Every structure is written in structure tokens, then in C-alpha cells.
Amino acid sequence: EDQVTQSPEALRLQEGESSSLNCSYTVSGLRGLFWYRQDPGKGPEFLFTLYSAGEEKEKERLKATLTKKESFLHITAPKPEDSATYLCAVQAGSGNTPLVFGKGTRLSVIA
Amino acid sequence: GAVVSQHPSRVICKSGTSVKIECRSLDFQATTMFWYRQFPKQSLMLMATSNEGSKATYEQGVEKDKFLINHASLTLSTLTVTSAHPEDSSFYICSARDLRGRLGNTEAFFGQGTRLTVV
């Protein structure tokens, strides 16, 4: 069974304090690994897709990396507006399979 | 990214009534749409997958007669919660994927979600 585990469940950072969120996965044939940001009462907002080990993508203060077992979302010098829940999801196998989500990491950035 | 519009964002209904939630892809053709349910501080739970012009495929434990899904066009899918009960109160989210066009075959974009409260 495909599984996604995110850690930590919650993270509290001071503004400017860089850190990383972890997403560990077990999947039968990774098709893609996805990072989303979700604000309270809103739908997930797409951030990145990673397809193969060694791949990296960046967007502003966020950088996502991928290995064969896990992905990291690095947040550099975070700001209070980066506070949100960050969701990791995988798509497995071939064809049009749905995403399997982790439980998310709730990030709070304090000014 | 692509835009998926979900409506309404909030709805309150009485027990026993039905509620329809719409999900529209605004700038792409959604060959596949997914419906999720999310409880507070929990992750997204897949309810069903629908392909345009086909019957929806429901996940185990999801009652297809209670959660009616229609995906009649490439830009619109609807979820109807029939005979709603308080335990159906939740946050419902749709997502859409374009298998044929410029978005590639793995990107999935989400609507804003619908907060359903059954009283």
C-alpha cells in the first residue's frame, strides 16, 4: 500500500529561521511527488512536482528536493506569510491514478 | 498554475435536504476530477474519481447513492450530497487533471473547497 509520512506534524519558527520539512514515502513505482500549501479554510495550492531522484525545484524561499525514499521542503529565511500547512502527495504507478496525501506539516512563522 | 473554481465556498443546510457543489476548470479541460473530504487537522481523503462522460469510481466506504457525482463536460463536475445528515458536515475539495493538454499528465489543481454544515 502506498504511504506518505510527513514530519514534523507542527513546526514553529522565528522569522528568518531556516528549516526543512520531511516527506517519507513508500510507493509502487513513483510517477510524481507533489508539494502543496494549504491555508485554513482553503483548498491546496500547488507548489512543486518532482519526478526523479536528484531533482530539485525552487520558488522564492522554498526549495524541494527528492531522493528515492523521501523529499524535503527547505524554507529559507521564512516570513510570517509562509505560515500554512504544507502537504506532500505521491502519484504511483501508471495511468491516471489519484494522489495519496500525507497528513501535512503545520508551519507557524513568528515575527 | 491552472485555475479550478469551486462553488459555493460555504453552505449550511437542514438535515434531510440535498446540497450540490460545483467544480469548474476555468482555463483547461479537466479529463479527470477528484473529490476529497477533509476533517479538521486531517489530510485529504479521496472520495471518488470521475472521468468525463463516465461513471465515477468511488473509494471503499463511500456511499455512491449518497454522494452523487456527475462529470458531464470537460469543465464541470458536481458533487451532490443527498439527504444530508450532521455527520456529513465537512470540508469538501475537488481537484482536476488535464491528461491531454498543456498541463501534462500528472499535475492536479485544486478548488477552494466547500465548507458544508448540516444542522
gemmi code that builds the backbone of each chain (N, CA, C; Angstrom):
import gemmi

chains = {
    "A": [
        ("GLU", (0.849, -1.203, 0.000), (0.000, 0.000, 0.000), (0.881, 1.248, 0.000)),
        ("ASP", (0.520, 2.200, -0.849), (1.289, 3.444, -0.946), (1.070, 4.276, 0.320)),
        ("GLN", (2.173, 4.796, 0.862), (2.077, 5.570, 2.100), (2.951, 6.805, 2.040)),
        ("VAL", (2.472, 7.864, 2.674), (3.220, 9.108, 2.771), (3.202, 9.557, 4.224)),
        ("THR", (4.380, 9.805, 4.769), (4.504, 10.234, 6.163), (5.251, 11.554, 6.211)),
        ("GLN", (4.632, 12.537, 6.811), (5.269, 13.848, 6.911), (5.687, 14.136, 8.344)),
        ("SER", (6.838, 14.796, 8.477), (7.307, 15.199, 9.808), (8.027, 16.536, 9.702)),
        ("PRO", (7.983, 17.331, 10.785), (7.151, 17.110, 11.964), (5.687, 17.418, 11.665)),
        ("GLU", (4.813, 17.100, 12.609), (3.397, 17.446, 12.433), (3.203, 18.945, 12.499)),
        ("ALA", (3.949, 19.584, 13.370), (3.851, 21.031, 13.528), (5.241, 21.597, 13.757)),
        ("LEU", (5.466, 22.797, 13.255), (6.776, 23.430, 13.359), (6.581, 24.921, 13.584)),
        ("ARG", (7.260, 25.416, 14.583), (7.158, 26.836, 14.908), (8.541, 27.454, 14.715)),
        ("LEU", (8.625, 28.456, 13.876), (9.905, 29.094, 13.563), (9.842, 30.587, 13.833)),
        ("GLN", (10.978, 31.133, 14.173), (11.097, 32.584, 14.217), (11.306, 33.090, 12.794)),
        ("GLU", (10.846, 34.269, 12.514), (11.077, 34.855, 11.193), (12.577, 34.841, 10.900)),
        ("GLY", (12.952, 34.344, 9.705), (14.357, 34.282, 9.327), (15.055, 32.989, 9.695)),
        ("GLU", (14.386, 32.136, 10.485), (14.994, 30.883, 10.928), (14.704, 29.789, 9.906)),
        ("SER", (15.691, 29.409, 9.141), (15.510, 28.411, 8.078), (15.316, 27.015, 8.669)),
        ("SER", (14.597, 26.192, 7.944), (14.356, 24.814, 8.391), (13.902, 23.960, 7.209)),
        ("SER", (13.672, 22.679, 7.489), (13.234, 21.747, 6.450), (12.079, 20.898, 6.942)),
        ("LEU", (11.162, 20.604, 6.022), (10.067, 19.684, 6.279), (10.360, 18.397, 5.544)),
        ("ASN", (9.992, 17.274, 6.168), (10.301, 15.972, 5.584), (9.049, 15.258, 5.102)),
        ("CYS", (9.202, 14.555, 4.000), (8.121, 13.715, 3.461), (8.736, 12.379, 3.069)),
        ("SER", (8.427, 11.336, 3.823), (8.914, 9.995, 3.507), (7.810, 9.229, 2.803)),
        ("TYR", (8.185, 8.444, 1.818), (7.148, 7.749, 1.067), (7.559, 6.321, 0.731)),
        ("THR", (6.562, 5.460, 0.633), (6.739, 4.121, 0.073), (5.658, 3.973, -0.986)),
        ("VAL", (6.080, 3.685, -2.185), (5.145, 3.653, -3.295), (5.613, 2.650, -4.329)),
        ("SER", (4.659, 2.030, -4.991), (4.991, 1.070, -6.044), (5.118, 1.818, -7.361)),
        ("GLY", (6.304, 2.289, -7.649), (6.532, 2.990, -8.912), (6.115, 4.437, -8.831)),
        ("LEU", (7.047, 5.294, -8.429), (6.724, 6.715, -8.260), (6.551, 7.373, -9.615)),
        ("ARG", (5.410, 7.981, -9.777), (5.149, 8.736, -11.007), (5.459, 10.215, -10.787)),
        ("GLY", (5.190, 10.676, -9.577), (5.481, 12.073, -9.251), (5.249, 12.323, -7.778)),
        ("LEU", (6.016, 13.265, -7.209), (5.823, 13.679, -5.825), (5.465, 15.163, -5.836)),
        ("PHE", (4.448, 15.521, -5.092), (3.882, 16.862, -5.161), (3.940, 17.541, -3.796)),
        ("TRP", (4.208, 18.822, -3.814), (4.086, 19.652, -2.614), (2.995, 20.693, -2.852)),
        ("TYR", (2.148, 20.826, -1.817), (1.087, 21.827, -1.846), (1.142, 22.644, -0.563)),
        ("ARG", (0.640, 23.859, -0.658), (0.452, 24.699, 0.521), (-1.048, 24.847, 0.733)),
        ("GLN", (-1.501, 24.706, 1.984), (-2.909, 24.886, 2.264), (-3.087, 25.870, 3.414)),
        ("ASP", (-3.832, 26.928, 3.148), (-4.197, 27.892, 4.177), (-5.524, 27.464, 4.803)),
        ("PRO", (-5.788, 27.864, 6.055), (-7.029, 27.445, 6.728), (-8.274, 27.783, 5.914)),
        ("GLY", (-9.149, 26.805, 5.738), (-10.399, 27.037, 5.030), (-10.258, 27.176, 3.526)),
        ("LYS", (-9.100, 26.814, 2.996), (-8.865, 26.924, 1.552), (-8.438, 25.579, 0.978)),
        ("GLY", (-8.518, 25.475, -0.343), (-8.009, 24.283, -0.995), (-6.497, 24.340, -1.135)),
        ("PRO", (-5.852, 23.204, -1.365), (-4.392, 23.188, -1.538), (-3.953, 23.974, -2.767)),
        ("GLU", (-2.860, 24.685, -2.597), (-2.260, 25.465, -3.684), (-1.006, 24.744, -4.153)),
        ("PHE", (-0.945, 24.477, -5.438), (0.178, 23.721, -5.993), (1.491, 24.493, -5.865)),
        ("LEU", (2.527, 23.777, -5.414), (3.865, 24.366, -5.320), (4.827, 23.722, -6.321)),
        ("PHE", (5.060, 22.420, -6.173), (6.066, 21.742, -6.987), (5.624, 20.326, -7.355)),
        ("THR", (6.178, 19.844, -8.465), (6.165, 18.423, -8.783), (7.599, 17.984, -9.000)),
        ("LEU", (7.962, 16.848, -8.406), (9.282, 16.254, -8.613), (9.074, 14.865, -9.178)),
        ("TYR", (9.879, 14.493, -10.155), (9.635, 13.233, -10.847), (10.713, 12.172, -10.610)),
        ("SER", (11.950, 12.607, -10.346), (13.007, 11.604, -10.217), (14.012, 12.022, -9.151)),
        ("ALA", (14.653, 11.015, -8.556), (15.638, 11.255, -7.501), (16.734, 12.184, -7.996)),
        ("GLY", (17.084, 13.142, -7.146), (18.098, 14.107, -7.503), (17.520, 15.411, -8.033)),
        ("GLU", (16.263, 15.397, -8.345), (15.626, 16.586, -8.899), (15.401, 17.615, -7.786)),
        ("GLU", (15.559, 18.885, -8.131), (15.323, 19.983, -7.208), (14.521, 21.064, -7.911)),
        ("LYS", (13.648, 21.733, -7.158), (12.903, 22.865, -7.708), (12.826, 23.957, -6.662)),
        ("GLU", (12.839, 25.195, -7.124), (12.810, 26.341, -6.211), (11.727, 27.315, -6.597)),
        ("LYS", (11.192, 27.971, -5.559), (10.219, 29.036, -5.780), (10.318, 29.980, -4.587)),
        ("GLU", (10.844, 31.143, -4.838), (11.032, 32.154, -3.787), (11.835, 31.554, -2.636)),
        ("ARG", (11.273, 31.454, -1.432), (12.018, 30.967, -0.272), (11.937, 29.447, -0.115)),
        ("LEU", (11.281, 28.785, -1.034), (11.069, 27.342, -0.932), (11.918, 26.590, -1.947)),
        ("LYS", (12.443, 25.458, -1.483), (13.195, 24.579, -2.370), (12.833, 23.145, -2.029)),
        ("ALA", (12.429, 22.383, -3.036), (12.052, 20.994, -2.829), (13.091, 20.091, -3.457)),
        ("THR", (13.438, 19.018, -2.730), (14.395, 18.033, -3.226), (13.795, 16.646, -3.095)),
        ("LEU", (14.330, 15.705, -3.868), (13.767, 14.360, -3.898), (14.876, 13.310, -3.912)),
        ("THR", (14.721, 12.279, -3.055), (15.551, 11.087, -3.128), (14.618, 9.910, -3.393)),
        ("LYS", (15.186, 8.711, -3.364), (14.352, 7.536, -3.663), (13.396, 7.185, -2.517)),
        ("LYS", (13.625, 7.787, -1.336), (12.781, 7.446, -0.199), (12.049, 8.631, 0.408)),
        ("GLU", (12.558, 9.838, 0.119), (11.974, 10.988, 0.792), (12.162, 12.270, -0.005)),
        ("SER", (11.406, 13.261, 0.418), (11.533, 14.587, -0.161), (11.629, 15.585, 0.987)),
        ("PHE", (12.372, 16.651, 0.732), (12.475, 17.723, 1.711), (11.966, 19.018, 1.086)),
        ("LEU", (11.294, 19.788, 1.921), (10.914, 21.141, 1.528), (11.699, 22.084, 2.435)),
        ("HIS", (12.675, 22.744, 1.840), (13.532, 23.653, 2.596), (12.933, 25.057, 2.541)),
        ("ILE", (12.856, 25.675, 3.693), (12.337, 27.043, 3.757), (13.462, 27.942, 4.260)),
        ("THR", (13.863, 28.856, 3.419), (14.987, 29.737, 3.747), (14.461, 31.098, 4.203)),
        ("ALA", (14.944, 31.535, 5.363), (14.556, 32.848, 5.905), (13.053, 33.067, 5.821)),
        ("PRO", (12.270, 32.214, 6.473), (10.808, 32.325, 6.337), (10.258, 33.619, 6.897)),
        ("LYS", (9.098, 33.979, 6.348), (8.359, 35.154, 6.800), (7.008, 34.706, 7.367)),
        ("PRO", (6.365, 35.545, 8.165), (5.062, 35.150, 8.722), (4.057, 34.704, 7.660)),
        ("GLU", (4.118, 35.284, 6.482), (3.171, 34.881, 5.430), (3.427, 33.481, 4.888)),
        ("ASP", (4.514, 32.853, 5.284), (4.770, 31.458, 4.912), (4.030, 30.492, 5.832)),
        ("SER", (3.403, 31.002, 6.871), (2.650, 30.149, 7.796), (1.486, 29.488, 7.057)),
        ("ALA", (1.419, 28.180, 7.130), (0.392, 27.405, 6.422), (0.634, 25.937, 6.746)),
        ("THR", (-0.231, 25.081, 6.234), (0.028, 23.640, 6.276), (0.604, 23.237, 4.931)),
        ("TYR", (1.696, 22.502, 4.964), (2.348, 22.045, 3.744), (2.072, 20.553, 3.580)),
        ("LEU", (1.470, 20.225, 2.451), (1.066, 18.852, 2.167), (1.976, 18.235, 1.115)),
        ("CYS", (2.325, 16.989, 1.357), (3.100, 16.200, 0.394), (2.183, 15.105, -0.143)),
        ("ALA", (2.291, 14.807, -1.424), (1.463, 13.760, -2.019), (2.269, 13.030, -3.079)),
        ("VAL", (1.926, 11.762, -3.309), (2.585, 10.995, -4.356), (1.537, 10.447, -5.317)),
        ("GLN", (1.968, 10.296, -6.544), (1.178, 9.577, -7.525), (1.984, 8.354, -7.909)),
        ("ALA", (1.332, 7.195, -7.871), (2.045, 5.943, -8.090), (1.589, 5.276, -9.370)),
        ("GLY", (2.425, 4.383, -9.841), (2.060, 3.513, -10.935), (1.881, 4.233, -12.254)),
        ("SER", (1.173, 3.584, -13.131), (0.950, 4.150, -14.447), (-0.514, 4.525, -14.584)),
        ("GLY", (-0.802, 5.322, -15.574), (-2.186, 5.694, -15.780), (-2.621, 6.849, -14.909)),
        ("ASN", (-3.886, 7.017, -14.815), (-4.475, 8.191, -14.184), (-4.840, 7.899, -12.737)),
        ("THR", (-3.860, 7.650, -11.919), (-4.110, 7.304, -10.520), (-4.208, 8.556, -9.665)),
        ("PRO", (-4.984, 8.504, -8.588), (-5.131, 9.681, -7.730), (-3.910, 9.893, -6.844)),
        ("LEU", (-3.807, 11.075, -6.277), (-2.730, 11.390, -5.350), (-3.020, 10.780, -3.985)),
        ("VAL", (-1.954, 10.357, -3.322), (-2.031, 9.889, -1.937), (-1.325, 10.934, -1.081)),
        ("PHE", (-2.042, 11.475, -0.115), (-1.522, 12.591, 0.671), (-0.986, 12.154, 2.017)),
        ("GLY", (0.014, 12.883, 2.510), (0.413, 12.806, 3.894), (-0.500, 13.691, 4.722)),
        ("LYS", (-0.282, 13.698, 6.039), (-1.147, 14.465, 6.929), (-0.752, 15.937, 7.009)),
        ("GLY", (0.402, 16.263, 6.474), (0.789, 17.658, 6.443), (1.651, 18.087, 7.603)),
        ("THR", (2.351, 19.194, 7.414), (3.109, 19.859, 8.479), (2.542, 21.261, 8.629)),
        ("ARG", (2.088, 21.572, 9.847), (1.556, 22.925, 10.127), (2.703, 23.822, 10.534)),
        ("LEU", (3.005, 24.779, 9.681), (4.127, 25.684, 9.914), (3.620, 27.028, 10.428)),
        ("SER", (4.211, 27.471, 11.515), (3.925, 28.807, 12.053), (5.224, 29.583, 12.088)),
        ("VAL", (5.227, 30.749, 11.471), (6.402, 31.607, 11.469), (6.056, 32.857, 12.274)),
        ("ILE", (6.822, 33.068, 13.331), (6.531, 34.152, 14.268), (7.452, 35.338, 13.989)),
        ("ALA", (6.852, 36.513, 13.914), (7.633, 37.738, 13.652), (8.496, 38.121, 14.847)),
    ],
    "B": [
        ("GLY", (-0.049, 28.225, -12.525), (-0.862, 27.015, -12.500), (-2.257, 27.256, -13.026)),
        ("ALA", (-2.984, 26.173, -13.231), (-4.332, 26.269, -13.757), (-5.323, 26.632, -12.661)),
        ("VAL", (-6.494, 27.129, -13.085), (-7.494, 27.605, -12.128), (-8.674, 26.646, -12.065)),
        ("VAL", (-8.988, 26.232, -10.843), (-10.166, 25.410, -10.591), (-11.066, 26.191, -9.636)),
        ("SER", (-12.290, 26.395, -10.050), (-13.234, 27.187, -9.251), (-14.279, 26.275, -8.636)),
        ("GLN", (-14.455, 26.371, -7.333), (-15.414, 25.537, -6.625), (-16.443, 26.441, -5.963)),
        ("HIS", (-17.684, 26.027, -6.051), (-18.783, 26.860, -5.551), (-19.896, 26.002, -4.973)),
        ("PRO", (-20.503, 26.335, -3.843), (-20.203, 27.515, -3.026), (-19.011, 27.277, -2.113)),
        ("SER", (-18.517, 28.315, -1.481), (-17.412, 28.155, -0.551), (-17.927, 27.716, 0.820)),
        ("ARG", (-19.146, 28.133, 1.142), (-19.758, 27.722, 2.403), (-21.234, 27.470, 2.164)),
        ("VAL", (-21.783, 26.449, 2.812), (-23.213, 26.200, 2.719), (-23.693, 25.578, 4.021)),
        ("ILE", (-24.843, 26.053, 4.465), (-25.500, 25.484, 5.635), (-26.845, 24.946, 5.165)),
        ("CYS", (-27.134, 23.708, 5.503), (-28.404, 23.137, 5.078), (-29.040, 22.359, 6.229)),
        ("LYS", (-30.316, 22.089, 6.079), (-31.033, 21.335, 7.100), (-30.909, 19.836, 6.846)),
        ("SER", (-30.973, 19.072, 7.900), (-30.939, 17.609, 7.768), (-32.028, 17.143, 6.824)),
        ("GLY", (-31.659, 16.208, 5.955), (-32.636, 15.645, 5.046), (-32.677, 16.304, 3.686)),
        ("THR", (-32.073, 17.460, 3.565), (-32.058, 18.139, 2.268), (-30.806, 17.730, 1.484)),
        ("SER", (-30.784, 18.125, 0.210), (-29.642, 17.820, -0.651), (-28.879, 19.090, -0.983)),
        ("VAL", (-27.597, 18.944, -1.165), (-26.722, 20.075, -1.476), (-25.859, 19.726, -2.680)),
        ("LYS", (-25.751, 20.681, -3.608), (-24.924, 20.452, -4.794), (-23.705, 21.367, -4.744)),
        ("ILE", (-22.551, 20.778, -4.992), (-21.292, 21.525, -5.042), (-20.741, 21.429, -6.458)),
        ("GLU", (-20.354, 22.583, -7.011), (-19.843, 22.616, -8.383), (-18.337, 22.818, -8.405)),
        ("CYS", (-17.701, 22.186, -9.368), (-16.267, 22.322, -9.563), (-16.012, 22.567, -11.047)),
        ("ARG", (-15.412, 23.701, -11.346), (-15.172, 24.073, -12.745), (-13.695, 24.316, -13.004)),
        ("SER", (-13.205, 23.786, -14.119), (-11.864, 24.134, -14.566), (-12.013, 25.317, -15.516)),
        ("LEU", (-11.339, 26.424, -15.203), (-11.601, 27.666, -15.920), (-10.732, 27.855, -17.161)),
        ("ASP", (-9.534, 27.325, -17.155), (-8.651, 27.585, -18.296), (-8.017, 26.322, -18.857)),
        ("PHE", (-8.634, 25.183, -18.566), (-8.152, 23.936, -19.160), (-9.293, 22.933, -19.161)),
        ("GLN", (-9.091, 21.852, -19.882), (-10.108, 20.811, -19.950), (-9.761, 19.713, -18.954)),
        ("ALA", (-10.644, 19.496, -18.019), (-10.390, 18.533, -16.948), (-10.914, 17.167, -17.356)),
        ("THR", (-10.042, 16.337, -17.870), (-10.467, 14.997, -18.267), (-10.797, 14.153, -17.041)),
        ("THR", (-10.151, 14.455, -15.928), (-10.411, 13.721, -14.694), (-10.586, 14.705, -13.546)),
        ("MET", (-11.568, 14.429, -12.705), (-11.753, 15.222, -11.486), (-11.827, 14.292, -10.289)),
        ("PHE", (-11.293, 14.767, -9.191), (-11.271, 14.005, -7.951), (-12.023, 14.788, -6.881)),
        ("TRP", (-12.742, 14.072, -6.050), (-13.431, 14.703, -4.916), (-12.843, 14.158, -3.613)),
        ("TYR", (-12.516, 15.105, -2.734), (-11.923, 14.766, -1.445), (-12.784, 15.319, -0.320)),
        ("ARG", (-12.574, 14.715, 0.842), (-13.192, 15.198, 2.063), (-12.069, 15.398, 3.071)),
        ("GLN", (-12.147, 16.482, 3.847), (-11.093, 16.764, 4.809), (-11.699, 17.144, 6.149)),
        ("PHE", (-11.280, 16.417, 7.195), (-11.700, 16.730, 8.550), (-10.652, 17.640, 9.188)),
        ("PRO", (-11.041, 18.364, 10.237), (-10.108, 19.322, 10.860), (-8.772, 18.697, 11.218)),
        ("LYS", (-7.716, 19.357, 10.805), (-6.347, 18.945, 11.084), (-6.024, 17.553, 10.544)),
        ("GLN", (-6.778, 17.104, 9.575), (-6.505, 15.827, 8.936), (-6.163, 16.064, 7.462)),
        ("SER", (-5.636, 15.032, 6.844), (-5.287, 15.175, 5.439), (-6.510, 14.935, 4.560)),
        ("LEU", (-6.299, 15.027, 3.276), (-7.388, 14.852, 2.325), (-7.679, 13.373, 2.131)),
        ("MET", (-8.949, 13.016, 2.205), (-9.368, 11.638, 1.971), (-10.111, 11.574, 0.640)),
        ("LEU", (-9.609, 10.769, -0.273), (-10.227, 10.643, -1.585), (-11.580, 9.971, -1.456)),
        ("MET", (-12.597, 10.592, -2.074), (-13.931, 10.011, -2.067), (-14.200, 9.276, -3.385)),
        ("ALA", (-13.875, 9.936, -4.481), (-14.210, 9.357, -5.779), (-13.405, 10.025, -6.879)),
        ("THR", (-13.306, 9.291, -7.967), (-12.635, 9.770, -9.172), (-13.641, 9.758, -10.305)),
        ("SER", (-13.702, 10.843, -11.047), (-14.632, 10.842, -12.176), (-13.922, 11.259, -13.447)),
        ("ASN", (-14.177, 10.516, -14.508), (-13.678, 10.846, -15.838), (-14.839, 11.354, -16.678)),
        ("GLU", (-14.574, 12.356, -17.470), (-15.619, 12.985, -18.261), (-16.367, 11.961, -19.089)),
        ("GLY", (-17.692, 11.976, -18.934), (-18.545, 11.086, -19.705), (-18.681, 9.684, -19.149)),
        ("SER", (-18.013, 9.402, -18.043), (-18.081, 8.063, -17.437), (-18.641, 8.132, -16.025)),
        ("LYS", (-19.036, 6.978, -15.523), (-19.492, 6.929, -14.132), (-18.297, 7.086, -13.199)),
        ("ALA", (-18.560, 7.687, -12.054), (-17.488, 7.895, -11.086), (-17.091, 6.586, -10.426)),
        ("THR", (-15.827, 6.514, -10.029), (-15.319, 5.374, -9.269), (-15.178, 5.810, -7.822)),
        ("TYR", (-15.874, 5.121, -6.923), (-15.900, 5.521, -5.526), (-14.902, 4.709, -4.715)),
        ("GLU", (-14.326, 5.345, -3.717), (-13.428, 4.656, -2.794), (-14.255, 3.792, -1.835)),
        ("GLN", (-13.584, 2.806, -1.287), (-14.252, 1.891, -0.364), (-14.808, 2.672, 0.817)),
        ("GLY", (-16.061, 2.387, 1.149), (-16.683, 3.043, 2.290), (-17.450, 4.299, 1.938)),
        ("VAL", (-17.342, 4.768, 0.714), (-18.079, 5.957, 0.294), (-19.356, 5.524, -0.409)),
        ("GLU", (-20.494, 6.002, 0.077), (-21.783, 5.580, -0.460), (-22.086, 6.333, -1.759)),
        ("LYS", (-22.149, 5.613, -2.842), (-22.356, 6.268, -4.136), (-23.767, 6.830, -4.275)),
        ("ASP", (-24.739, 6.265, -3.549), (-26.101, 6.780, -3.628), (-26.276, 8.030, -2.784)),
        ("LYS", (-25.349, 8.258, -1.875), (-25.424, 9.429, -1.037), (-24.625, 10.586, -1.624)),
        ("PHE", (-23.495, 10.269, -2.197), (-22.619, 11.273, -2.802), (-22.649, 11.071, -4.314)),
        ("LEU", (-23.548, 11.807, -4.961), (-23.739, 11.662, -6.400), (-22.763, 12.566, -7.143)),
        ("ILE", (-22.012, 11.981, -8.040), (-21.024, 12.746, -8.809), (-21.376, 12.691, -10.282)),
        ("ASN", (-21.369, 13.865, -10.891), (-21.635, 13.999, -12.320), (-20.501, 14.761, -12.963)),
        ("HIS", (-19.991, 14.221, -14.059), (-18.884, 14.880, -14.778), (-19.263, 14.881, -16.255)),
        ("ALA", (-20.270, 15.685, -16.573), (-20.877, 15.633, -17.897), (-20.093, 16.400, -18.948)),
        ("SER", (-19.234, 17.315, -18.523), (-18.465, 18.076, -19.514), (-17.008, 18.141, -19.075)),
        ("LEU", (-16.158, 18.630, -19.966), (-14.727, 18.695, -19.668), (-14.362, 19.844, -18.737)),
        ("THR", (-15.336, 20.642, -18.369), (-15.028, 21.763, -17.484), (-15.863, 21.782, -16.214)),
        ("LEU", (-16.745, 20.815, -16.038), (-17.638, 20.871, -14.881), (-17.883, 19.492, -14.289)),
        ("SER", (-17.715, 19.405, -12.980), (-18.127, 18.224, -12.231), (-18.930, 18.701, -11.038)),
        ("THR", (-19.928, 17.919, -10.652), (-20.724, 18.285, -9.486), (-20.778, 17.129, -8.501)),
        ("LEU", (-20.818, 17.489, -7.229), (-21.000, 16.537, -6.140), (-22.288, 16.919, -5.432)),
        ("THR", (-23.225, 16.001, -5.373), (-24.478, 16.249, -4.661), (-24.528, 15.358, -3.431)),
        ("VAL", (-24.645, 15.998, -2.288), (-24.801, 15.261, -1.033), (-26.298, 15.128, -0.798)),
        ("THR", (-26.816, 13.916, -0.906), (-28.248, 13.704, -0.803), (-28.644, 13.350, 0.629)),
        ("SER", (-29.843, 13.784, 1.011), (-30.369, 13.506, 2.345), (-29.269, 13.732, 3.404)),
        ("ALA", (-28.798, 14.934, 3.446), (-27.647, 15.258, 4.292), (-27.963, 15.083, 5.777)),
        ("HIS", (-26.970, 14.632, 6.516), (-27.059, 14.477, 7.963), (-25.912, 15.242, 8.602)),
        ("PRO", (-26.030, 15.564, 9.891), (-24.941, 16.312, 10.549), (-23.563, 15.676, 10.391)),
        ("GLU", (-23.501, 14.346, 10.329), (-22.188, 13.698, 10.180), (-21.572, 13.916, 8.805)),
        ("ASP", (-22.368, 14.446, 7.864), (-21.824, 14.788, 6.546), (-21.132, 16.149, 6.564)),
        ("SER", (-21.257, 16.862, 7.668), (-20.591, 18.167, 7.777), (-19.087, 17.973, 7.656)),
        ("SER", (-18.497, 18.720, 6.745), (-17.068, 18.544, 6.477), (-16.618, 19.596, 5.471)),
        ("PHE", (-15.356, 19.514, 5.097), (-14.771, 20.370, 4.063), (-14.572, 19.490, 2.840)),
        ("TYR", (-15.237, 19.849, 1.753), (-15.163, 19.063, 0.523), (-14.327, 19.830, -0.506)),
        ("ILE", (-13.400, 19.123, -1.136), (-12.491, 19.769, -2.088), (-12.442, 18.957, -3.371)),
        ("CYS", (-12.465, 19.652, -4.492), (-12.311, 18.971, -5.776), (-10.938, 19.281, -6.356)),
        ("SER", (-10.462, 18.399, -7.193), (-9.256, 18.701, -7.954), (-9.437, 18.204, -9.379)),
        ("ALA", (-8.706, 18.799, -10.285), (-8.865, 18.494, -11.701), (-7.518, 18.254, -12.344)),
        ("ARG", (-7.534, 17.340, -13.296), (-6.320, 16.978, -14.007), (-6.618, 16.978, -15.500)),
        ("ASP", (-5.667, 17.487, -16.278), (-5.800, 17.501, -17.727), (-4.833, 16.475, -18.304)),
        ("LEU", (-5.359, 15.404, -18.832), (-4.499, 14.348, -19.352), (-4.024, 14.603, -20.765)),
        ("ARG", (-4.645, 15.555, -21.435), (-4.389, 15.653, -22.870), (-3.699, 16.940, -23.287)),
        ("GLY", (-3.680, 17.910, -22.404), (-3.266, 19.237, -22.850), (-1.928, 19.694, -22.314)),
        ("ARG", (-1.787, 20.983, -22.184), (-0.518, 21.605, -21.876), (-0.050, 21.369, -20.456)),
        ("LEU", (-0.930, 20.923, -19.576), (-0.560, 20.813, -18.163), (0.213, 19.527, -17.868)),
        ("GLY", (0.304, 18.649, -18.818), (0.975, 17.389, -18.536), (0.027, 16.411, -17.892)),
        ("ASN", (0.485, 15.219, -17.640), (-0.445, 14.187, -17.218), (-0.386, 13.857, -15.742)),
        ("THR", (0.269, 14.674, -14.934), (0.292, 14.384, -13.513), (-0.147, 15.560, -12.654)),
        ("GLU", (-0.106, 16.748, -13.192), (-0.462, 17.904, -12.375), (-1.928, 17.839, -12.007)),
        ("ALA", (-2.243, 18.088, -10.757), (-3.622, 18.154, -10.296), (-3.799, 19.454, -9.530)),
        ("PHE", (-4.818, 20.211, -9.898), (-5.059, 21.514, -9.280), (-6.367, 21.487, -8.524)),
        ("PHE", (-6.397, 22.212, -7.437), (-7.498, 22.120, -6.502), (-8.396, 23.342, -6.496)),
        ("GLY", (-9.674, 23.100, -6.204), (-10.609, 24.183, -5.947), (-10.401, 24.743, -4.552)),
        ("GLN", (-11.197, 25.758, -4.248), (-11.032, 26.460, -2.976), (-11.673, 25.717, -1.809)),
        ("GLY", (-12.444, 24.698, -2.105), (-13.097, 23.944, -1.053), (-14.477, 24.474, -0.707)),
        ("THR", (-15.307, 23.601, -0.159), (-16.660, 23.954, 0.281), (-16.846, 23.470, 1.709)),
        ("ARG", (-17.166, 24.397, 2.603), (-17.439, 24.041, 3.996), (-18.935, 23.752, 4.109)),
        ("LEU", (-19.295, 22.495, 4.307), (-20.692, 22.095, 4.445), (-21.012, 21.896, 5.915)),
        ("THR", (-22.073, 22.562, 6.356), (-22.577, 22.384, 7.713), (-24.025, 21.945, 7.625)),
        ("VAL", (-24.331, 20.791, 8.201), (-25.695, 20.269, 8.197), (-26.262, 20.421, 9.606)),
        ("VAL", (-27.387, 21.122, 9.699), (-27.959, 21.406, 11.024), (-29.304, 20.675, 11.215)),
    ],
}
model = gemmi.Model(1)
for chain_id, residues in chains.items():
    chain = gemmi.Chain(chain_id)
    for i, (resn, *xyz) in enumerate(residues, 1):
        res = gemmi.Residue()
        res.name, res.seqid = resn, gemmi.SeqId(i, " ")
        for name, pos in zip(("N", "CA", "C"), xyz):
            atom = gemmi.Atom()
            atom.name, atom.element = name, gemmi.Element(name[0])
            atom.pos, atom.b_iso = gemmi.Position(*pos), 0.0
            res.add_atom(atom)
        chain.add_residue(res)
    model.add_chain(chain)
structure = gemmi.Structure()
structure.add_model(model)
structure.setup_entities()
